Amino acid sequence: AWQITDRIDPSPTHSGKSGFLKISFDIVIVAETYEGAANLSELTRDTLVDYATVVDGTQVYWTKLVDETDIERSVENGRPKPTYLRVQTYQSLYQ
């Protein structure tokens, strides 16, 4: 799951908007085991850090990891097994 947490113009100019946007977003990683959550978060980090591309005419210049929680164990009522989750926060600059 993901959630956009912030979207700002990181460097407005004297004449107005810079045309760049910096976005912050969270990715929630959920797995059935601690090791699964650790492996999936590592794959996500390896995929997104330094990610740059063009998507439908939008240039993504960079993506970086800015925060990562420890892996938490969660037990929900009615579930025989716990789940493990971690939240990673990323930022990207795009235009």
DRENDRENFI-52413 format. One record per atom (N, C-alpha, C, O, CB): residue number from 0; residue in one letter; atom name; y, z, x. Coordinates in nm, 2 decimals. Glycine has a CB too. Layout:
N
<NUM a CA <Y Z X>>
...
END
This chain:
95
<0 a N <-0.12 0.00 0.09>>
<0 a CA <0.00 0.00 0.00>>
<0 a C <0.12 0.00 0.09>>
<0 a O <0.12 0.05 0.20>>
<0 a CB <0.00 0.12 -0.10>>
<1 w N <0.23 -0.05 0.04>>
<1 w CA <0.36 -0.05 0.12>>
<1 w C <0.47 -0.02 0.02>>
<1 w O <0.46 -0.04 -0.10>>
<1 w CB <0.38 -0.19 0.19>>
<2 q N <0.59 0.02 0.08>>
<2 q CA <0.71 0.05 0.01>>
<2 q C <0.83 0.02 0.10>>
<2 q O <0.83 0.07 0.21>>
<2 q CB <0.71 0.20 -0.04>>
<3 i N <0.93 -0.05 0.04>>
<3 i CA <1.05 -0.07 0.12>>
<3 i C <1.14 0.05 0.10>>
<3 i O <1.16 0.09 -0.02>>
<3 i CB <1.13 -0.20 0.07>>
<4 t N <1.18 0.11 0.21>>
<4 t CA <1.26 0.24 0.20>>
<4 t C <1.40 0.22 0.23>>
<4 t O <1.48 0.31 0.20>>
<4 t CB <1.20 0.34 0.29>>
<5 d N <1.44 0.11 0.29>>
<5 d CA <1.58 0.09 0.33>>
<5 d C <1.61 -0.06 0.36>>
<5 d O <1.52 -0.12 0.42>>
<5 d CB <1.62 0.18 0.45>>
<6 r N <1.73 -0.11 0.33>>
<6 r CA <1.77 -0.24 0.36>>
<6 r C <1.92 -0.24 0.39>>
<6 r O <1.99 -0.22 0.29>>
<6 r CB <1.72 -0.35 0.26>>
<7 i N <1.96 -0.26 0.51>>
<7 i CA <2.10 -0.26 0.55>>
<7 i C <2.14 -0.37 0.63>>
<7 i O <2.06 -0.44 0.70>>
<7 i CB <2.13 -0.12 0.62>>
<8 d N <2.27 -0.40 0.64>>
<8 d CA <2.33 -0.49 0.74>>
<8 d C <2.36 -0.41 0.86>>
<8 d O <2.45 -0.33 0.86>>
<8 d CB <2.46 -0.56 0.68>>
<9 p N <2.28 -0.43 0.97>>
<9 p CA <2.29 -0.35 1.09>>
<9 p C <2.41 -0.37 1.17>>
<9 p O <2.45 -0.28 1.25>>
<9 p CB <2.17 -0.37 1.17>>
<10 s N <2.48 -0.48 1.15>>
<10 s CA <2.60 -0.50 1.24>>
<10 s C <2.71 -0.58 1.17>>
<10 s O <2.73 -0.70 1.20>>
<10 s CB <2.56 -0.57 1.37>>
<11 p N <2.77 -0.52 1.06>>
<11 p CA <2.88 -0.60 0.99>>
<11 p C <2.99 -0.64 1.09>>
<11 p O <3.02 -0.56 1.18>>
<11 p CB <2.93 -0.52 0.87>>
<12 t N <3.05 -0.75 1.06>>
<12 t CA <3.16 -0.79 1.15>>
<12 t C <3.30 -0.76 1.08>>
<12 t O <3.30 -0.72 0.97>>
<12 t CB <3.15 -0.95 1.18>>
<13 h N <3.40 -0.79 1.15>>
<13 h CA <3.54 -0.77 1.10>>
<13 h C <3.56 -0.86 0.98>>
<13 h O <3.64 -0.83 0.89>>
<13 h CB <3.65 -0.79 1.20>>
<14 s N <3.50 -0.97 0.98>>
<14 s CA <3.52 -1.07 0.87>>
<14 s C <3.41 -1.06 0.76>>
<14 s O <3.41 -1.15 0.67>>
<14 s CB <3.51 -1.21 0.93>>
<15 g N <3.33 -0.95 0.76>>
<15 g CA <3.23 -0.94 0.66>>
<15 g C <3.09 -0.92 0.70>>
<15 g O <3.07 -0.87 0.81>>
<15 g CB <3.24 -1.05 0.56>>
<16 k N <3.00 -0.96 0.62>>
<16 k CA <2.86 -0.94 0.65>>
<16 k C <2.81 -1.03 0.77>>
<16 k O <2.87 -1.14 0.80>>
<16 k CB <2.77 -0.98 0.53>>
<17 s N <2.72 -0.97 0.85>>
<17 s CA <2.67 -1.04 0.97>>
<17 s C <2.57 -1.15 0.94>>
<17 s O <2.55 -1.24 1.02>>
<17 s CB <2.61 -0.94 1.07>>
<18 g N <2.51 -1.14 0.82>>
<18 g CA <2.40 -1.23 0.79>>
<18 g C <2.26 -1.18 0.82>>
<18 g O <2.16 -1.24 0.79>>
<18 g CB <2.43 -1.36 0.85>>
<19 f N <2.26 -1.07 0.90>>
<19 f CA <2.13 -1.01 0.94>>
<19 f C <2.10 -0.89 0.84>>
<19 f O <2.20 -0.83 0.79>>
<19 f CB <2.14 -0.96 1.08>>
<20 l N <1.98 -0.86 0.82>>
<20 l CA <1.94 -0.75 0.74>>
<20 l C <1.83 -0.67 0.82>>
<20 l O <1.74 -0.74 0.88>>
<20 l CB <1.88 -0.79 0.60>>
<21 k N <1.84 -0.54 0.82>>
<21 k CA <1.74 -0.46 0.88>>
<21 k C <1.67 -0.39 0.77>>
<21 k O <1.73 -0.32 0.69>>
<21 k CB <1.79 -0.36 0.99>>
<22 i N <1.54 -0.40 0.76>>
<22 i CA <1.46 -0.34 0.65>>
<22 i C <1.37 -0.23 0.71>>
<22 i O <1.31 -0.25 0.82>>
<22 i CB <1.38 -0.45 0.58>>
<23 s N <1.35 -0.12 0.64>>
<23 s CA <1.25 -0.02 0.68>>
<23 s C <1.15 -0.02 0.57>>
<23 s O <1.18 -0.03 0.45>>
<23 s CB <1.32 0.12 0.69>>
<24 f N <1.02 -0.01 0.61>>
<24 f CA <0.92 -0.01 0.51>>
<24 f C <0.80 0.08 0.56>>
<24 f O <0.78 0.09 0.68>>
<24 f CB <0.86 -0.15 0.48>>
<25 d N <0.74 0.14 0.46>>
<25 d CA <0.62 0.23 0.49>>
<25 d C <0.49 0.16 0.45>>
<25 d O <0.49 0.09 0.35>>
<25 d CB <0.64 0.36 0.41>>
<26 i N <0.39 0.17 0.53>>
<26 i CA <0.26 0.13 0.50>>
<26 i C <0.17 0.25 0.49>>
<26 i O <0.17 0.33 0.58>>
<26 i CB <0.20 0.02 0.60>>
<27 v N <0.10 0.27 0.38>>
<27 v CA <0.01 0.38 0.36>>
<27 v C <-0.13 0.33 0.38>>
<27 v O <-0.18 0.24 0.32>>
<27 v CB <0.02 0.44 0.22>>
<28 i N <-0.20 0.39 0.48>>
<28 i CA <-0.34 0.35 0.52>>
<28 i C <-0.43 0.46 0.46>>
<28 i O <-0.42 0.58 0.48>>
<28 i CB <-0.35 0.34 0.67>>
<29 v N <-0.53 0.41 0.38>>
<29 v CA <-0.63 0.50 0.32>>
<29 v C <-0.77 0.45 0.36>>
<29 v O <-0.80 0.33 0.35>>
<29 v CB <-0.61 0.50 0.16>>
<30 a N <-0.85 0.55 0.40>>
<30 a CA <-0.99 0.51 0.44>>
<30 a C <-1.08 0.63 0.40>>
<30 a O <-1.04 0.74 0.37>>
<30 a CB <-1.00 0.49 0.59>>
<31 e N <-1.21 0.60 0.40>>
<31 e CA <-1.31 0.70 0.36>>
<31 e C <-1.34 0.80 0.47>>
<31 e O <-1.40 0.90 0.45>>
<31 e CB <-1.43 0.64 0.31>>
<32 t N <-1.31 0.76 0.60>>
<32 t CA <-1.34 0.85 0.71>>
<32 t C <-1.21 0.86 0.80>>
<32 t O <-1.12 0.77 0.80>>
<32 t CB <-1.46 0.79 0.80>>
<33 y N <-1.21 0.96 0.88>>
<33 y CA <-1.10 0.98 0.98>>
<33 y C <-1.10 0.86 1.08>>
<33 y O <-0.99 0.81 1.10>>
<33 y CB <-1.12 1.12 1.05>>
<34 e N <-1.21 0.83 1.13>>
<34 e CA <-1.22 0.72 1.22>>
<34 e C <-1.18 0.59 1.16>>
<34 e O <-1.11 0.51 1.22>>
<34 e CB <-1.37 0.70 1.28>>
<35 g N <-1.21 0.57 1.03>>
<35 g CA <-1.17 0.45 0.96>>
<35 g C <-1.02 0.44 0.95>>
<35 g O <-0.96 0.33 0.97>>
<35 g CB <-1.23 0.44 0.82>>
<36 a N <-0.95 0.55 0.92>>
<36 a CA <-0.81 0.56 0.91>>
<36 a C <-0.74 0.53 1.04>>
<36 a O <-0.64 0.46 1.05>>
<36 a CB <-0.76 0.69 0.85>>
<37 a N <-0.80 0.59 1.15>>
<37 a CA <-0.75 0.57 1.28>>
<37 a C <-0.76 0.43 1.33>>
<37 a O <-0.67 0.37 1.38>>
<37 a CB <-0.82 0.66 1.38>>
<38 n N <-0.88 0.37 1.30>>
<38 n CA <-0.90 0.23 1.34>>
<38 n C <-0.81 0.13 1.26>>
<38 n O <-0.75 0.04 1.32>>
<38 n CB <-1.04 0.19 1.32>>
<39 l N <-0.79 0.15 1.13>>
<39 l CA <-0.71 0.07 1.05>>
<39 l C <-0.56 0.08 1.09>>
<39 l O <-0.49 -0.02 1.09>>
<39 l CB <-0.73 0.10 0.90>>
<40 s N <-0.52 0.20 1.12>>
<40 s CA <-0.38 0.22 1.16>>
<40 s C <-0.35 0.16 1.29>>
<40 s O <-0.24 0.10 1.31>>
<40 s CB <-0.34 0.37 1.16>>
<41 e N <-0.45 0.16 1.38>>
<41 e CA <-0.43 0.09 1.51>>
<41 e C <-0.43 -0.06 1.49>>
<41 e O <-0.34 -0.13 1.56>>
<41 e CB <-0.55 0.13 1.61>>
<42 l N <-0.51 -0.12 1.41>>
<42 l CA <-0.51 -0.26 1.38>>
<42 l C <-0.37 -0.30 1.32>>
<42 l O <-0.31 -0.40 1.35>>
<42 l CB <-0.62 -0.30 1.29>>
<43 t N <-0.32 -0.22 1.22>>
<43 t CA <-0.20 -0.25 1.16>>
<43 t C <-0.08 -0.24 1.26>>
<43 t O <0.00 -0.33 1.26>>
<43 t CB <-0.17 -0.14 1.05>>
<44 r N <-0.08 -0.14 1.34>>
<44 r CA <0.02 -0.13 1.45>>
<44 r C <0.02 -0.25 1.55>>
<44 r O <0.12 -0.30 1.58>>
<44 r CB <0.00 0.01 1.53>>
<45 d N <-0.11 -0.28 1.59>>
<45 d CA <-0.12 -0.39 1.68>>
<45 d C <-0.07 -0.53 1.62>>
<45 d O <-0.02 -0.61 1.69>>
<45 d CB <-0.26 -0.41 1.73>>
<46 t N <-0.09 -0.54 1.49>>
<46 t CA <-0.05 -0.66 1.42>>
<46 t C <0.10 -0.67 1.40>>
<46 t O <0.16 -0.78 1.42>>
<46 t CB <-0.12 -0.67 1.29>>
<47 l N <0.16 -0.56 1.37>>
<47 l CA <0.30 -0.56 1.33>>
<47 l C <0.41 -0.54 1.44>>
<47 l O <0.52 -0.59 1.43>>
<47 l CB <0.33 -0.46 1.22>>
<48 v N <0.37 -0.46 1.54>>
<48 v CA <0.47 -0.43 1.65>>
<48 v C <0.50 -0.56 1.72>>
<48 v O <0.41 -0.64 1.76>>
<48 v CB <0.41 -0.33 1.75>>
<49 d N <0.63 -0.59 1.74>>
<49 d CA <0.68 -0.72 1.80>>
<49 d C <0.65 -0.84 1.71>>
<49 d O <0.66 -0.95 1.77>>
<49 d CB <0.62 -0.73 1.93>>
<50 y N <0.62 -0.82 1.59>>
<50 y CA <0.59 -0.94 1.50>>
<50 y C <0.72 -1.01 1.47>>
<50 y O <0.82 -0.95 1.44>>
<50 y CB <0.53 -0.89 1.36>>
<51 a N <0.72 -1.14 1.49>>
<51 a CA <0.83 -1.23 1.46>>
<51 a C <0.78 -1.36 1.41>>
<51 a O <0.67 -1.41 1.46>>
<51 a CB <0.92 -1.25 1.59>>
<52 t N <0.84 -1.42 1.31>>
<52 t CA <0.80 -1.54 1.25>>
<52 t C <0.90 -1.60 1.16>>
<52 t O <1.01 -1.54 1.14>>
<52 t CB <0.67 -1.52 1.17>>
<53 v N <0.88 -1.71 1.10>>
<53 v CA <0.96 -1.77 0.99>>
<53 v C <0.87 -1.78 0.87>>
<53 v O <0.77 -1.84 0.87>>
<53 v CB <1.02 -1.91 1.04>>
<54 v N <0.92 -1.72 0.76>>
<54 v CA <0.85 -1.73 0.63>>
<54 v C <0.95 -1.78 0.53>>
<54 v O <1.05 -1.72 0.50>>
<54 v CB <0.80 -1.58 0.59>>
<55 d N <0.91 -1.90 0.47>>
<55 d CA <0.99 -1.96 0.36>>
<55 d C <1.14 -1.97 0.40>>
<55 d O <1.23 -1.94 0.32>>
<55 d CB <0.98 -1.88 0.23>>
<56 g N <1.17 -2.00 0.53>>
<56 g CA <1.30 -2.02 0.58>>
<56 g C <1.37 -1.89 0.62>>
<56 g O <1.49 -1.89 0.67>>
<56 g CB <1.39 -2.08 0.47>>
<57 t N <1.30 -1.78 0.61>>
<57 t CA <1.36 -1.65 0.66>>
<57 t C <1.31 -1.62 0.80>>
<57 t O <1.18 -1.61 0.82>>
<57 t CB <1.32 -1.53 0.56>>
<58 q N <1.40 -1.60 0.89>>
<58 q CA <1.36 -1.57 1.03>>
<58 q C <1.34 -1.42 1.05>>
<58 q O <1.44 -1.35 1.03>>
<58 q CB <1.46 -1.63 1.13>>
<59 v N <1.22 -1.38 1.08>>
<59 v CA <1.20 -1.24 1.12>>
<59 v C <1.21 -1.23 1.27>>
<59 v O <1.13 -1.29 1.34>>
<59 v CB <1.06 -1.18 1.06>>
<60 y N <1.31 -1.15 1.32>>
<60 y CA <1.33 -1.15 1.47>>
<60 y C <1.24 -1.05 1.54>>
<60 y O <1.19 -1.08 1.65>>
<60 y CB <1.47 -1.12 1.50>>
<61 w N <1.22 -0.94 1.48>>
<61 w CA <1.14 -0.83 1.54>>
<61 w C <1.09 -0.73 1.44>>
<61 w O <1.15 -0.72 1.34>>
<61 w CB <1.21 -0.76 1.66>>
<62 t N <0.98 -0.67 1.47>>
<62 t CA <0.93 -0.55 1.39>>
<62 t C <0.89 -0.45 1.49>>
<62 t O <0.83 -0.47 1.59>>
<62 t CB <0.81 -0.60 1.30>>
<63 k N <0.92 -0.32 1.46>>
<63 k CA <0.88 -0.21 1.54>>
<63 k C <0.84 -0.09 1.46>>
<63 k O <0.88 -0.07 1.35>>
<63 k CB <1.00 -0.17 1.64>>
<64 l N <0.75 -0.01 1.52>>
<64 l CA <0.70 0.11 1.46>>
<64 l C <0.80 0.22 1.49>>
<64 l O <0.84 0.24 1.61>>
<64 l CB <0.56 0.15 1.51>>
<65 v N <0.85 0.29 1.39>>
<65 v CA <0.95 0.40 1.41>>
<65 v C <0.90 0.54 1.38>>
<65 v O <0.95 0.64 1.42>>
<65 v CB <1.07 0.37 1.33>>
<66 d N <0.79 0.54 1.30>>
<66 d CA <0.73 0.68 1.27>>
<66 d C <0.58 0.66 1.22>>
<66 d O <0.55 0.56 1.17>>
<66 d CB <0.81 0.75 1.16>>
<67 e N <0.50 0.76 1.25>>
<67 e CA <0.36 0.76 1.21>>
<67 e C <0.32 0.90 1.18>>
<67 e O <0.34 0.99 1.27>>
<67 e CB <0.27 0.69 1.32>>
<68 t N <0.27 0.93 1.07>>
<68 t CA <0.22 1.06 1.04>>
<68 t C <0.08 1.09 1.10>>
<68 t O <0.01 0.99 1.14>>
<68 t CB <0.21 1.09 0.89>>
<69 d N <0.05 1.21 1.11>>
<69 d CA <-0.09 1.24 1.15>>
<69 d C <-0.18 1.20 1.03>>
<69 d O <-0.14 1.19 0.92>>
<69 d CB <-0.11 1.40 1.18>>
<70 i N <-0.31 1.19 1.06>>
<70 i CA <-0.40 1.15 0.96>>
<70 i C <-0.43 1.27 0.87>>
<70 i O <-0.47 1.38 0.93>>
<70 i CB <-0.54 1.09 1.02>>
<71 e N <-0.41 1.26 0.74>>
<71 e CA <-0.43 1.38 0.65>>
<71 e C <-0.56 1.36 0.57>>
<71 e O <-0.60 1.25 0.54>>
<71 e CB <-0.31 1.39 0.55>>
<72 r N <-0.62 1.47 0.55>>
<72 r CA <-0.75 1.47 0.46>>
<72 r C <-0.71 1.51 0.32>>
<72 r O <-0.64 1.60 0.30>>
<72 r CB <-0.86 1.57 0.52>>
<73 s N <-0.75 1.43 0.22>>
<73 s CA <-0.72 1.45 0.09>>
<73 s C <-0.85 1.46 0.00>>
<73 s O <-0.93 1.37 0.01>>
<73 s CB <-0.62 1.34 0.03>>
<74 v N <-0.86 1.56 -0.08>>
<74 v CA <-0.98 1.57 -0.17>>
<74 v C <-0.92 1.56 -0.31>>
<74 v O <-0.85 1.65 -0.36>>
<74 v CB <-1.06 1.70 -0.14>>
<75 e N <-0.97 1.46 -0.39>>
<75 e CA <-0.93 1.45 -0.52>>
<75 e C <-1.03 1.50 -0.62>>
<75 e O <-1.15 1.50 -0.59>>
<75 e CB <-0.90 1.30 -0.56>>
<76 n N <-0.99 1.56 -0.73>>
<76 n CA <-1.08 1.61 -0.82>>
<76 n C <-1.18 1.50 -0.87>>
<76 n O <-1.13 1.39 -0.90>>
<76 n CB <-1.00 1.67 -0.94>>
<77 g N <-1.30 1.54 -0.88>>
<77 g CA <-1.40 1.44 -0.93>>
<77 g C <-1.46 1.35 -0.83>>
<77 g O <-1.55 1.28 -0.85>>
<77 g CB <-1.34 1.37 -1.04>>
<78 r N <-1.40 1.35 -0.70>>
<78 r CA <-1.45 1.26 -0.60>>
<78 r C <-1.54 1.34 -0.51>>
<78 r O <-1.51 1.45 -0.47>>
<78 r CB <-1.34 1.20 -0.52>>
<79 p N <-1.66 1.29 -0.48>>
<79 p CA <-1.76 1.36 -0.40>>
<79 p C <-1.71 1.37 -0.25>>
<79 p O <-1.76 1.46 -0.18>>
<79 p CB <-1.89 1.31 -0.41>>
<80 k N <-1.63 1.27 -0.21>>
<80 k CA <-1.59 1.26 -0.06>>
<80 k C <-1.44 1.27 -0.05>>
<80 k O <-1.37 1.22 -0.14>>
<80 k CB <-1.65 1.13 0.00>>
<81 p N <-1.39 1.32 0.06>>
<81 p CA <-1.25 1.32 0.08>>
<81 p C <-1.20 1.18 0.12>>
<81 p O <-1.29 1.10 0.16>>
<81 p CB <-1.21 1.42 0.19>>
<82 t N <-1.08 1.15 0.11>>
<82 t CA <-1.02 1.03 0.17>>
<82 t C <-0.92 1.08 0.28>>
<82 t O <-0.87 1.19 0.28>>
<82 t CB <-0.94 0.95 0.06>>
<83 y N <-0.89 0.98 0.37>>
<83 y CA <-0.80 1.01 0.48>>
<83 y C <-0.69 0.91 0.47>>
<83 y O <-0.71 0.79 0.45>>
<83 y CB <-0.88 1.00 0.62>>
<84 l N <-0.57 0.96 0.50>>
<84 l CA <-0.45 0.87 0.49>>
<84 l C <-0.35 0.90 0.60>>
<84 l O <-0.34 1.01 0.65>>
<84 l CB <-0.39 0.88 0.35>>
<85 r N <-0.28 0.79 0.63>>
<85 r CA <-0.17 0.80 0.73>>
<85 r C <-0.06 0.71 0.68>>
<85 r O <-0.09 0.60 0.62>>
<85 r CB <-0.22 0.75 0.87>>
<86 v N <0.07 0.75 0.70>>
<86 v CA <0.18 0.66 0.67>>
<86 v C <0.25 0.62 0.80>>
<86 v O <0.28 0.70 0.89>>
<86 v CB <0.28 0.74 0.58>>
<87 q N <0.27 0.49 0.81>>
<87 q CA <0.34 0.43 0.92>>
<87 q C <0.47 0.37 0.87>>
<87 q O <0.47 0.30 0.77>>
<87 q CB <0.25 0.32 0.99>>
<88 t N <0.58 0.40 0.94>>
<88 t CA <0.71 0.34 0.90>>
<88 t C <0.75 0.24 1.01>>
<88 t O <0.75 0.27 1.13>>
<88 t CB <0.82 0.46 0.89>>
<89 y N <0.79 0.12 0.96>>
<89 y CA <0.83 0.01 1.04>>
<89 y C <0.97 -0.03 1.01>>
<89 y O <1.02 0.00 0.90>>
<89 y CB <0.73 -0.11 1.03>>
<90 q N <1.04 -0.10 1.10>>
<90 q CA <1.17 -0.16 1.08>>
<90 q C <1.15 -0.31 1.13>>
<90 q O <1.09 -0.34 1.23>>
<90 q CB <1.28 -0.09 1.15>>
<91 s N <1.22 -0.40 1.06>>
<91 s CA <1.23 -0.54 1.09>>
<91 s C <1.37 -0.59 1.08>>
<91 s O <1.45 -0.54 1.00>>
<91 s CB <1.13 -0.63 1.01>>
<92 l N <1.41 -0.68 1.17>>
<92 l CA <1.54 -0.74 1.16>>
<92 l C <1.51 -0.89 1.12>>
<92 l O <1.43 -0.96 1.18>>
<92 l CB <1.62 -0.74 1.30>>
<93 y N <1.59 -0.93 1.02>>
<93 y CA <1.56 -1.07 0.97>>
<93 y C <1.69 -1.13 0.92>>
<93 y O <1.79 -1.06 0.90>>
<93 y CB <1.46 -1.08 0.86>>
<94 q N <1.69 -1.26 0.91>>
<94 q CA <1.81 -1.34 0.86>>
<94 q C <1.76 -1.45 0.77>>
<94 q O <1.85 -1.53 0.72>>
<94 q CB <1.89 -1.39 0.98>>
END
